[in-house]
Amino acid sequence: MSHYYDLDPTLLSKERKIEFDIKGKHITLLTDNGVFSKSRLDEGSKILLEAILPFNLDGKILDIGAGYGPIGLTIALYHSAARVTLADVNPRAVALCDKNARLLGLEDRITCIESDLYQNIEGPYDSIVANPPIRAGKKVTYALYEGAYQHLIDGGYFYFLIRKAQGASSASQYVKEVFGNITLVTRSKGYHIYMAKK
């Protein structure tokens, strides 16, 4: 069984456009077969964005597991001083990130990188944001949490979401152990949005 984070070069490409509204902005992005939430902005990412867009997200930002880019690109649209790196293991998703950055006129502030978690990531970053690939399993998601700590500046923030039914309690406890702190920013429709400060 293949997942959206698997590399499947045999999957036929069929690009399409999706549209969504976030805090007064109408955004159009390209998606394709073989990427996460290809038909619409997933609800978790929307709740995450609505929760964190009002925060200070200037400086160097990393969107880890970015998919075709809805989180990182939206942050760049809202925060003109943000320089955002979008990283994903899926080469098709990374190619879409590049296309979407150009579509939105953001290519001068966006870097799209193919990377298995932090393999090709240097940092450090002022903020890291993630909609973790929960179906990849705890080994992957917990490595994502640990890597966030290692790739942040001192005083930097890690923002992430997880559904209550997918282990929010244990994941938040683990992040608290790694960072020494954690804050529940909001919860909505079964999703919990957290932040932790290095």
PyMOL CGO cylinders between C-alpha atoms (Angstrom):
from pymol import cmd
from pymol.cgo import CYLINDER

trace = [
    CYLINDER, 0.00, 0.00, 0.00, 1.49, 3.33, -1.02, 0.3, 1, 1, 1, 1, 1, 1,
    CYLINDER, 1.49, 3.33, -1.02, 1.20, 6.55, 0.96, 0.3, 1, 1, 1, 1, 1, 1,
    CYLINDER, 1.20, 6.55, 0.96, 1.47, 10.18, -0.09, 0.3, 1, 1, 1, 1, 1, 1,
    CYLINDER, 1.47, 10.18, -0.09, 5.00, 10.37, 1.36, 0.3, 1, 1, 1, 1, 1, 1,
    CYLINDER, 5.00, 10.37, 1.36, 6.26, 7.37, -0.66, 0.3, 1, 1, 1, 1, 1, 1,
    CYLINDER, 6.26, 7.37, -0.66, 8.28, 7.84, -3.81, 0.3, 1, 1, 1, 1, 1, 1,
    CYLINDER, 8.28, 7.84, -3.81, 6.18, 6.39, -6.64, 0.3, 1, 1, 1, 1, 1, 1,
    CYLINDER, 6.18, 6.39, -6.64, 7.54, 7.54, -10.03, 0.3, 1, 1, 1, 1, 1, 1,
    CYLINDER, 7.54, 7.54, -10.03, 5.05, 5.32, -11.90, 0.3, 1, 1, 1, 1, 1, 1,
    CYLINDER, 5.05, 5.32, -11.90, 2.05, 7.35, -10.70, 0.3, 1, 1, 1, 1, 1, 1,
    CYLINDER, 2.05, 7.35, -10.70, 0.70, 9.38, -13.60, 0.3, 1, 1, 1, 1, 1, 1,
    CYLINDER, 0.70, 9.38, -13.60, 0.79, 13.13, -13.16, 0.3, 1, 1, 1, 1, 1, 1,
    CYLINDER, 0.79, 13.13, -13.16, -2.50, 15.02, -13.31, 0.3, 1, 1, 1, 1, 1, 1,
    CYLINDER, -2.50, 15.02, -13.31, -2.00, 18.57, -12.12, 0.3, 1, 1, 1, 1, 1, 1,
    CYLINDER, -2.00, 18.57, -12.12, -5.00, 20.54, -10.92, 0.3, 1, 1, 1, 1, 1, 1,
    CYLINDER, -5.00, 20.54, -10.92, -5.68, 23.78, -9.10, 0.3, 1, 1, 1, 1, 1, 1,
    CYLINDER, -5.68, 23.78, -9.10, -7.17, 24.13, -5.65, 0.3, 1, 1, 1, 1, 1, 1,
    CYLINDER, -7.17, 24.13, -5.65, -8.38, 27.35, -4.07, 0.3, 1, 1, 1, 1, 1, 1,
    CYLINDER, -8.38, 27.35, -4.07, -8.90, 28.35, -0.46, 0.3, 1, 1, 1, 1, 1, 1,
    CYLINDER, -8.90, 28.35, -0.46, -9.40, 31.41, 1.72, 0.3, 1, 1, 1, 1, 1, 1,
    CYLINDER, -9.40, 31.41, 1.72, -7.32, 32.14, 4.81, 0.3, 1, 1, 1, 1, 1, 1,
    CYLINDER, -7.32, 32.14, 4.81, -7.84, 35.28, 6.89, 0.3, 1, 1, 1, 1, 1, 1,
    CYLINDER, -7.84, 35.28, 6.89, -9.00, 37.43, 4.00, 0.3, 1, 1, 1, 1, 1, 1,
    CYLINDER, -9.00, 37.43, 4.00, -6.65, 36.11, 1.32, 0.3, 1, 1, 1, 1, 1, 1,
    CYLINDER, -6.65, 36.11, 1.32, -7.78, 33.95, -1.61, 0.3, 1, 1, 1, 1, 1, 1,
    CYLINDER, -7.78, 33.95, -1.61, -5.01, 31.52, -2.56, 0.3, 1, 1, 1, 1, 1, 1,
    CYLINDER, -5.01, 31.52, -2.56, -4.71, 29.27, -5.62, 0.3, 1, 1, 1, 1, 1, 1,
    CYLINDER, -4.71, 29.27, -5.62, -2.19, 26.42, -5.68, 0.3, 1, 1, 1, 1, 1, 1,
    CYLINDER, -2.19, 26.42, -5.68, -1.29, 23.56, -8.01, 0.3, 1, 1, 1, 1, 1, 1,
    CYLINDER, -1.29, 23.56, -8.01, -1.55, 19.99, -6.73, 0.3, 1, 1, 1, 1, 1, 1,
    CYLINDER, -1.55, 19.99, -6.73, -1.07, 16.58, -8.36, 0.3, 1, 1, 1, 1, 1, 1,
    CYLINDER, -1.07, 16.58, -8.36, -1.59, 12.87, -7.90, 0.3, 1, 1, 1, 1, 1, 1,
    CYLINDER, -1.59, 12.87, -7.90, 0.70, 11.34, -5.31, 0.3, 1, 1, 1, 1, 1, 1,
    CYLINDER, 0.70, 11.34, -5.31, 0.77, 14.27, -2.87, 0.3, 1, 1, 1, 1, 1, 1,
    CYLINDER, 0.77, 14.27, -2.87, -1.02, 14.73, 0.44, 0.3, 1, 1, 1, 1, 1, 1,
    CYLINDER, -1.02, 14.73, 0.44, -4.49, 16.32, 0.22, 0.3, 1, 1, 1, 1, 1, 1,
    CYLINDER, -4.49, 16.32, 0.22, -4.40, 16.79, -3.53, 0.3, 1, 1, 1, 1, 1, 1,
    CYLINDER, -4.40, 16.79, -3.53, -8.05, 17.86, -3.88, 0.3, 1, 1, 1, 1, 1, 1,
    CYLINDER, -8.05, 17.86, -3.88, -8.31, 20.58, -1.23, 0.3, 1, 1, 1, 1, 1, 1,
    CYLINDER, -8.31, 20.58, -1.23, -6.50, 22.24, 1.64, 0.3, 1, 1, 1, 1, 1, 1,
    CYLINDER, -6.50, 22.24, 1.64, -6.75, 19.72, 4.46, 0.3, 1, 1, 1, 1, 1, 1,
    CYLINDER, -6.75, 19.72, 4.46, -8.64, 20.85, 7.54, 0.3, 1, 1, 1, 1, 1, 1,
    CYLINDER, -8.64, 20.85, 7.54, -5.71, 20.41, 9.91, 0.3, 1, 1, 1, 1, 1, 1,
    CYLINDER, -5.71, 20.41, 9.91, -3.44, 22.69, 7.87, 0.3, 1, 1, 1, 1, 1, 1,
    CYLINDER, -3.44, 22.69, 7.87, -6.18, 25.32, 7.71, 0.3, 1, 1, 1, 1, 1, 1,
    CYLINDER, -6.18, 25.32, 7.71, -6.66, 25.24, 11.50, 0.3, 1, 1, 1, 1, 1, 1,
    CYLINDER, -6.66, 25.24, 11.50, -2.88, 25.42, 12.01, 0.3, 1, 1, 1, 1, 1, 1,
    CYLINDER, -2.88, 25.42, 12.01, -2.55, 28.42, 9.70, 0.3, 1, 1, 1, 1, 1, 1,
    CYLINDER, -2.55, 28.42, 9.70, -5.45, 30.30, 11.26, 0.3, 1, 1, 1, 1, 1, 1,
    CYLINDER, -5.45, 30.30, 11.26, -3.88, 29.76, 14.69, 0.3, 1, 1, 1, 1, 1, 1,
    CYLINDER, -3.88, 29.76, 14.69, -0.29, 30.79, 13.92, 0.3, 1, 1, 1, 1, 1, 1,
    CYLINDER, -0.29, 30.79, 13.92, -0.53, 33.45, 11.18, 0.3, 1, 1, 1, 1, 1, 1,
    CYLINDER, -0.53, 33.45, 11.18, -1.00, 36.24, 13.77, 0.3, 1, 1, 1, 1, 1, 1,
    CYLINDER, -1.00, 36.24, 13.77, 2.31, 35.28, 15.45, 0.3, 1, 1, 1, 1, 1, 1,
    CYLINDER, 2.31, 35.28, 15.45, 5.73, 36.72, 14.60, 0.3, 1, 1, 1, 1, 1, 1,
    CYLINDER, 5.73, 36.72, 14.60, 6.80, 34.51, 11.71, 0.3, 1, 1, 1, 1, 1, 1,
    CYLINDER, 6.80, 34.51, 11.71, 9.51, 36.74, 10.25, 0.3, 1, 1, 1, 1, 1, 1,
    CYLINDER, 9.51, 36.74, 10.25, 13.07, 35.60, 9.64, 0.3, 1, 1, 1, 1, 1, 1,
    CYLINDER, 13.07, 35.60, 9.64, 14.06, 32.09, 8.54, 0.3, 1, 1, 1, 1, 1, 1,
    CYLINDER, 14.06, 32.09, 8.54, 11.15, 29.64, 8.60, 0.3, 1, 1, 1, 1, 1, 1,
    CYLINDER, 11.15, 29.64, 8.60, 11.18, 25.91, 7.84, 0.3, 1, 1, 1, 1, 1, 1,
    CYLINDER, 11.18, 25.91, 7.84, 8.06, 24.04, 6.74, 0.3, 1, 1, 1, 1, 1, 1,
    CYLINDER, 8.06, 24.04, 6.74, 9.09, 20.40, 7.25, 0.3, 1, 1, 1, 1, 1, 1,
    CYLINDER, 9.09, 20.40, 7.25, 7.01, 17.83, 5.35, 0.3, 1, 1, 1, 1, 1, 1,
    CYLINDER, 7.01, 17.83, 5.35, 5.65, 20.69, 3.27, 0.3, 1, 1, 1, 1, 1, 1,
    CYLINDER, 5.65, 20.69, 3.27, 3.83, 18.73, 0.56, 0.3, 1, 1, 1, 1, 1, 1,
    CYLINDER, 3.83, 18.73, 0.56, 2.94, 21.07, -2.30, 0.3, 1, 1, 1, 1, 1, 1,
    CYLINDER, 2.94, 21.07, -2.30, 3.44, 24.02, 0.03, 0.3, 1, 1, 1, 1, 1, 1,
    CYLINDER, 3.44, 24.02, 0.03, 0.15, 25.37, 1.45, 0.3, 1, 1, 1, 1, 1, 1,
    CYLINDER, 0.15, 25.37, 1.45, 1.50, 26.11, 4.94, 0.3, 1, 1, 1, 1, 1, 1,
    CYLINDER, 1.50, 26.11, 4.94, 4.89, 27.61, 4.10, 0.3, 1, 1, 1, 1, 1, 1,
    CYLINDER, 4.89, 27.61, 4.10, 3.65, 29.56, 1.09, 0.3, 1, 1, 1, 1, 1, 1,
    CYLINDER, 3.65, 29.56, 1.09, 0.73, 31.03, 3.03, 0.3, 1, 1, 1, 1, 1, 1,
    CYLINDER, 0.73, 31.03, 3.03, 3.12, 32.11, 5.80, 0.3, 1, 1, 1, 1, 1, 1,
    CYLINDER, 3.12, 32.11, 5.80, 5.29, 33.85, 3.19, 0.3, 1, 1, 1, 1, 1, 1,
    CYLINDER, 5.29, 33.85, 3.19, 2.24, 35.64, 1.75, 0.3, 1, 1, 1, 1, 1, 1,
    CYLINDER, 2.24, 35.64, 1.75, 1.29, 37.00, 5.16, 0.3, 1, 1, 1, 1, 1, 1,
    CYLINDER, 1.29, 37.00, 5.16, 4.75, 37.81, 6.48, 0.3, 1, 1, 1, 1, 1, 1,
    CYLINDER, 4.75, 37.81, 6.48, 6.77, 39.83, 3.98, 0.3, 1, 1, 1, 1, 1, 1,
    CYLINDER, 6.77, 39.83, 3.98, 9.97, 39.51, 6.03, 0.3, 1, 1, 1, 1, 1, 1,
    CYLINDER, 9.97, 39.51, 6.03, 9.79, 35.70, 6.14, 0.3, 1, 1, 1, 1, 1, 1,
    CYLINDER, 9.79, 35.70, 6.14, 12.21, 33.62, 4.12, 0.3, 1, 1, 1, 1, 1, 1,
    CYLINDER, 12.21, 33.62, 4.12, 10.70, 30.16, 3.97, 0.3, 1, 1, 1, 1, 1, 1,
    CYLINDER, 10.70, 30.16, 3.97, 12.31, 26.80, 3.23, 0.3, 1, 1, 1, 1, 1, 1,
    CYLINDER, 12.31, 26.80, 3.23, 9.86, 24.08, 2.24, 0.3, 1, 1, 1, 1, 1, 1,
    CYLINDER, 9.86, 24.08, 2.24, 11.17, 20.53, 2.55, 0.3, 1, 1, 1, 1, 1, 1,
    CYLINDER, 11.17, 20.53, 2.55, 9.57, 17.22, 1.58, 0.3, 1, 1, 1, 1, 1, 1,
    CYLINDER, 9.57, 17.22, 1.58, 10.73, 13.69, 0.80, 0.3, 1, 1, 1, 1, 1, 1,
    CYLINDER, 10.73, 13.69, 0.80, 8.42, 13.48, -2.24, 0.3, 1, 1, 1, 1, 1, 1,
    CYLINDER, 8.42, 13.48, -2.24, 10.08, 14.94, -5.40, 0.3, 1, 1, 1, 1, 1, 1,
    CYLINDER, 10.08, 14.94, -5.40, 6.71, 15.62, -7.04, 0.3, 1, 1, 1, 1, 1, 1,
    CYLINDER, 6.71, 15.62, -7.04, 5.63, 17.67, -4.03, 0.3, 1, 1, 1, 1, 1, 1,
    CYLINDER, 5.63, 17.67, -4.03, 8.92, 19.62, -4.14, 0.3, 1, 1, 1, 1, 1, 1,
    CYLINDER, 8.92, 19.62, -4.14, 8.43, 20.39, -7.85, 0.3, 1, 1, 1, 1, 1, 1,
    CYLINDER, 8.43, 20.39, -7.85, 4.93, 21.66, -7.05, 0.3, 1, 1, 1, 1, 1, 1,
    CYLINDER, 4.93, 21.66, -7.05, 6.37, 23.87, -4.28, 0.3, 1, 1, 1, 1, 1, 1,
    CYLINDER, 6.37, 23.87, -4.28, 8.62, 25.51, -6.87, 0.3, 1, 1, 1, 1, 1, 1,
    CYLINDER, 8.62, 25.51, -6.87, 5.75, 26.02, -9.30, 0.3, 1, 1, 1, 1, 1, 1,
    CYLINDER, 5.75, 26.02, -9.30, 3.47, 27.40, -6.59, 0.3, 1, 1, 1, 1, 1, 1,
    CYLINDER, 3.47, 27.40, -6.59, 6.14, 29.82, -5.35, 0.3, 1, 1, 1, 1, 1, 1,
    CYLINDER, 6.14, 29.82, -5.35, 6.40, 31.22, -8.89, 0.3, 1, 1, 1, 1, 1, 1,
    CYLINDER, 6.40, 31.22, -8.89, 2.61, 31.26, -9.28, 0.3, 1, 1, 1, 1, 1, 1,
    CYLINDER, 2.61, 31.26, -9.28, 2.36, 33.43, -6.14, 0.3, 1, 1, 1, 1, 1, 1,
    CYLINDER, 2.36, 33.43, -6.14, 5.34, 35.63, -7.02, 0.3, 1, 1, 1, 1, 1, 1,
    CYLINDER, 5.34, 35.63, -7.02, 7.27, 34.42, -3.97, 0.3, 1, 1, 1, 1, 1, 1,
    CYLINDER, 7.27, 34.42, -3.97, 10.23, 32.71, -5.62, 0.3, 1, 1, 1, 1, 1, 1,
    CYLINDER, 10.23, 32.71, -5.62, 12.71, 35.28, -4.22, 0.3, 1, 1, 1, 1, 1, 1,
    CYLINDER, 12.71, 35.28, -4.22, 11.81, 34.30, -0.61, 0.3, 1, 1, 1, 1, 1, 1,
    CYLINDER, 11.81, 34.30, -0.61, 11.07, 30.58, -1.05, 0.3, 1, 1, 1, 1, 1, 1,
    CYLINDER, 11.07, 30.58, -1.05, 13.49, 27.64, -1.19, 0.3, 1, 1, 1, 1, 1, 1,
    CYLINDER, 13.49, 27.64, -1.19, 12.12, 24.17, -1.96, 0.3, 1, 1, 1, 1, 1, 1,
    CYLINDER, 12.12, 24.17, -1.96, 14.28, 21.19, -0.99, 0.3, 1, 1, 1, 1, 1, 1,
    CYLINDER, 14.28, 21.19, -0.99, 13.90, 17.45, -1.43, 0.3, 1, 1, 1, 1, 1, 1,
    CYLINDER, 13.90, 17.45, -1.43, 14.86, 16.02, 1.95, 0.3, 1, 1, 1, 1, 1, 1,
    CYLINDER, 14.86, 16.02, 1.95, 14.10, 12.95, 4.04, 0.3, 1, 1, 1, 1, 1, 1,
    CYLINDER, 14.10, 12.95, 4.04, 13.22, 14.80, 7.24, 0.3, 1, 1, 1, 1, 1, 1,
    CYLINDER, 13.22, 14.80, 7.24, 16.29, 16.99, 8.01, 0.3, 1, 1, 1, 1, 1, 1,
    CYLINDER, 16.29, 16.99, 8.01, 18.78, 15.10, 5.83, 0.3, 1, 1, 1, 1, 1, 1,
    CYLINDER, 18.78, 15.10, 5.83, 19.42, 18.07, 3.50, 0.3, 1, 1, 1, 1, 1, 1,
    CYLINDER, 19.42, 18.07, 3.50, 18.47, 20.82, 5.96, 0.3, 1, 1, 1, 1, 1, 1,
    CYLINDER, 18.47, 20.82, 5.96, 21.08, 23.11, 7.45, 0.3, 1, 1, 1, 1, 1, 1,
    CYLINDER, 21.08, 23.11, 7.45, 19.44, 25.85, 9.54, 0.3, 1, 1, 1, 1, 1, 1,
    CYLINDER, 19.44, 25.85, 9.54, 19.25, 27.12, 12.16, 0.3, 1, 1, 1, 1, 1, 1,
    CYLINDER, 19.25, 27.12, 12.16, 15.74, 28.56, 11.77, 0.3, 1, 1, 1, 1, 1, 1,
    CYLINDER, 15.74, 28.56, 11.77, 13.76, 31.15, 13.71, 0.3, 1, 1, 1, 1, 1, 1,
    CYLINDER, 13.76, 31.15, 13.71, 10.61, 29.01, 13.47, 0.3, 1, 1, 1, 1, 1, 1,
    CYLINDER, 10.61, 29.01, 13.47, 9.74, 25.52, 12.27, 0.3, 1, 1, 1, 1, 1, 1,
    CYLINDER, 9.74, 25.52, 12.27, 6.20, 24.49, 11.36, 0.3, 1, 1, 1, 1, 1, 1,
    CYLINDER, 6.20, 24.49, 11.36, 4.84, 21.02, 10.61, 0.3, 1, 1, 1, 1, 1, 1,
    CYLINDER, 4.84, 21.02, 10.61, 1.74, 19.06, 9.81, 0.3, 1, 1, 1, 1, 1, 1,
    CYLINDER, 1.74, 19.06, 9.81, 3.49, 15.76, 10.62, 0.3, 1, 1, 1, 1, 1, 1,
    CYLINDER, 3.49, 15.76, 10.62, 2.91, 12.64, 8.47, 0.3, 1, 1, 1, 1, 1, 1,
    CYLINDER, 2.91, 12.64, 8.47, 1.23, 10.69, 11.30, 0.3, 1, 1, 1, 1, 1, 1,
    CYLINDER, 1.23, 10.69, 11.30, 0.61, 7.63, 9.10, 0.3, 1, 1, 1, 1, 1, 1,
    CYLINDER, 0.61, 7.63, 9.10, 4.37, 7.29, 8.65, 0.3, 1, 1, 1, 1, 1, 1,
    CYLINDER, 4.37, 7.29, 8.65, 4.51, 6.13, 12.27, 0.3, 1, 1, 1, 1, 1, 1,
    CYLINDER, 4.51, 6.13, 12.27, 6.03, 7.29, 15.54, 0.3, 1, 1, 1, 1, 1, 1,
    CYLINDER, 6.03, 7.29, 15.54, 9.62, 6.62, 14.47, 0.3, 1, 1, 1, 1, 1, 1,
    CYLINDER, 9.62, 6.62, 14.47, 9.30, 9.23, 11.72, 0.3, 1, 1, 1, 1, 1, 1,
    CYLINDER, 9.30, 9.23, 11.72, 7.17, 11.77, 13.58, 0.3, 1, 1, 1, 1, 1, 1,
    CYLINDER, 7.17, 11.77, 13.58, 9.24, 11.65, 16.77, 0.3, 1, 1, 1, 1, 1, 1,
    CYLINDER, 9.24, 11.65, 16.77, 12.41, 12.12, 14.70, 0.3, 1, 1, 1, 1, 1, 1,
    CYLINDER, 12.41, 12.12, 14.70, 10.70, 15.17, 13.17, 0.3, 1, 1, 1, 1, 1, 1,
    CYLINDER, 10.70, 15.17, 13.17, 10.07, 16.59, 16.67, 0.3, 1, 1, 1, 1, 1, 1,
    CYLINDER, 10.07, 16.59, 16.67, 13.67, 15.94, 17.79, 0.3, 1, 1, 1, 1, 1, 1,
    CYLINDER, 13.67, 15.94, 17.79, 15.06, 17.46, 14.61, 0.3, 1, 1, 1, 1, 1, 1,
    CYLINDER, 15.06, 17.46, 14.61, 12.99, 20.59, 15.09, 0.3, 1, 1, 1, 1, 1, 1,
    CYLINDER, 12.99, 20.59, 15.09, 14.78, 21.25, 18.38, 0.3, 1, 1, 1, 1, 1, 1,
    CYLINDER, 14.78, 21.25, 18.38, 18.18, 20.67, 16.77, 0.3, 1, 1, 1, 1, 1, 1,
    CYLINDER, 18.18, 20.67, 16.77, 17.47, 23.01, 13.84, 0.3, 1, 1, 1, 1, 1, 1,
    CYLINDER, 17.47, 23.01, 13.84, 16.07, 26.00, 15.76, 0.3, 1, 1, 1, 1, 1, 1,
    CYLINDER, 16.07, 26.00, 15.76, 17.91, 29.04, 17.08, 0.3, 1, 1, 1, 1, 1, 1,
    CYLINDER, 17.91, 29.04, 17.08, 17.85, 29.53, 20.83, 0.3, 1, 1, 1, 1, 1, 1,
    CYLINDER, 17.85, 29.53, 20.83, 14.49, 31.20, 21.48, 0.3, 1, 1, 1, 1, 1, 1,
    CYLINDER, 14.49, 31.20, 21.48, 13.03, 29.80, 18.26, 0.3, 1, 1, 1, 1, 1, 1,
    CYLINDER, 13.03, 29.80, 18.26, 9.57, 28.24, 18.05, 0.3, 1, 1, 1, 1, 1, 1,
    CYLINDER, 9.57, 28.24, 18.05, 8.24, 24.92, 16.79, 0.3, 1, 1, 1, 1, 1, 1,
    CYLINDER, 8.24, 24.92, 16.79, 4.56, 24.86, 15.74, 0.3, 1, 1, 1, 1, 1, 1,
    CYLINDER, 4.56, 24.86, 15.74, 2.79, 21.62, 14.90, 0.3, 1, 1, 1, 1, 1, 1,
    CYLINDER, 2.79, 21.62, 14.90, -0.60, 19.97, 14.84, 0.3, 1, 1, 1, 1, 1, 1,
    CYLINDER, -0.60, 19.97, 14.84, -1.90, 16.55, 15.70, 0.3, 1, 1, 1, 1, 1, 1,
    CYLINDER, -1.90, 16.55, 15.70, -5.37, 15.10, 16.04, 0.3, 1, 1, 1, 1, 1, 1,
    CYLINDER, -5.37, 15.10, 16.04, -6.51, 14.01, 19.47, 0.3, 1, 1, 1, 1, 1, 1,
    CYLINDER, -6.51, 14.01, 19.47, -7.44, 10.59, 18.06, 0.3, 1, 1, 1, 1, 1, 1,
    CYLINDER, -7.44, 10.59, 18.06, -3.95, 10.18, 16.55, 0.3, 1, 1, 1, 1, 1, 1,
    CYLINDER, -3.95, 10.18, 16.55, -2.03, 10.53, 19.79, 0.3, 1, 1, 1, 1, 1, 1,
    CYLINDER, -2.03, 10.53, 19.79, -2.01, 14.23, 20.70, 0.3, 1, 1, 1, 1, 1, 1,
    CYLINDER, -2.01, 14.23, 20.70, -1.46, 13.45, 24.36, 0.3, 1, 1, 1, 1, 1, 1,
    CYLINDER, -1.46, 13.45, 24.36, 1.62, 11.25, 23.93, 0.3, 1, 1, 1, 1, 1, 1,
    CYLINDER, 1.62, 11.25, 23.93, 3.10, 13.41, 21.14, 0.3, 1, 1, 1, 1, 1, 1,
    CYLINDER, 3.10, 13.41, 21.14, 2.74, 16.62, 23.13, 0.3, 1, 1, 1, 1, 1, 1,
    CYLINDER, 2.74, 16.62, 23.13, 4.32, 14.93, 26.16, 0.3, 1, 1, 1, 1, 1, 1,
    CYLINDER, 4.32, 14.93, 26.16, 7.26, 13.83, 24.03, 0.3, 1, 1, 1, 1, 1, 1,
    CYLINDER, 7.26, 13.83, 24.03, 7.76, 17.32, 22.60, 0.3, 1, 1, 1, 1, 1, 1,
    CYLINDER, 7.76, 17.32, 22.60, 7.62, 18.70, 26.14, 0.3, 1, 1, 1, 1, 1, 1,
    CYLINDER, 7.62, 18.70, 26.14, 10.40, 16.30, 27.12, 0.3, 1, 1, 1, 1, 1, 1,
    CYLINDER, 10.40, 16.30, 27.12, 12.52, 17.40, 24.14, 0.3, 1, 1, 1, 1, 1, 1,
    CYLINDER, 12.52, 17.40, 24.14, 11.96, 21.16, 24.52, 0.3, 1, 1, 1, 1, 1, 1,
    CYLINDER, 11.96, 21.16, 24.52, 11.28, 21.43, 28.24, 0.3, 1, 1, 1, 1, 1, 1,
    CYLINDER, 11.28, 21.43, 28.24, 7.98, 23.20, 27.55, 0.3, 1, 1, 1, 1, 1, 1,
    CYLINDER, 7.98, 23.20, 27.55, 4.87, 23.07, 25.37, 0.3, 1, 1, 1, 1, 1, 1,
    CYLINDER, 4.87, 23.07, 25.37, 1.81, 25.29, 24.92, 0.3, 1, 1, 1, 1, 1, 1,
    CYLINDER, 1.81, 25.29, 24.92, -1.57, 24.30, 23.50, 0.3, 1, 1, 1, 1, 1, 1,
    CYLINDER, -1.57, 24.30, 23.50, -2.35, 27.20, 21.15, 0.3, 1, 1, 1, 1, 1, 1,
    CYLINDER, -2.35, 27.20, 21.15, -5.84, 26.06, 20.22, 0.3, 1, 1, 1, 1, 1, 1,
    CYLINDER, -5.84, 26.06, 20.22, -7.96, 23.01, 19.58, 0.3, 1, 1, 1, 1, 1, 1,
    CYLINDER, -7.96, 23.01, 19.58, -10.68, 22.71, 16.99, 0.3, 1, 1, 1, 1, 1, 1,
    CYLINDER, -10.68, 22.71, 16.99, -12.57, 19.83, 15.34, 0.3, 1, 1, 1, 1, 1, 1,
    CYLINDER, -12.57, 19.83, 15.34, -10.35, 17.25, 17.04, 0.3, 1, 1, 1, 1, 1, 1,
    CYLINDER, -10.35, 17.25, 17.04, -7.09, 18.97, 16.06, 0.3, 1, 1, 1, 1, 1, 1,
    CYLINDER, -7.09, 18.97, 16.06, -4.64, 20.27, 18.64, 0.3, 1, 1, 1, 1, 1, 1,
    CYLINDER, -4.64, 20.27, 18.64, -2.22, 23.05, 17.67, 0.3, 1, 1, 1, 1, 1, 1,
    CYLINDER, -2.22, 23.05, 17.67, 0.91, 23.24, 19.83, 0.3, 1, 1, 1, 1, 1, 1,
    CYLINDER, 0.91, 23.24, 19.83, 3.97, 25.41, 20.10, 0.3, 1, 1, 1, 1, 1, 1,
    CYLINDER, 3.97, 25.41, 20.10, 7.25, 24.78, 21.91, 0.3, 1, 1, 1, 1, 1, 1,
    CYLINDER, 7.25, 24.78, 21.91, 10.12, 27.22, 22.49, 0.3, 1, 1, 1, 1, 1, 1,
    CYLINDER, 10.12, 27.22, 22.49, 13.78, 26.29, 22.36, 0.3, 1, 1, 1, 1, 1, 1,
]
cmd.load_cgo(trace, "trace")
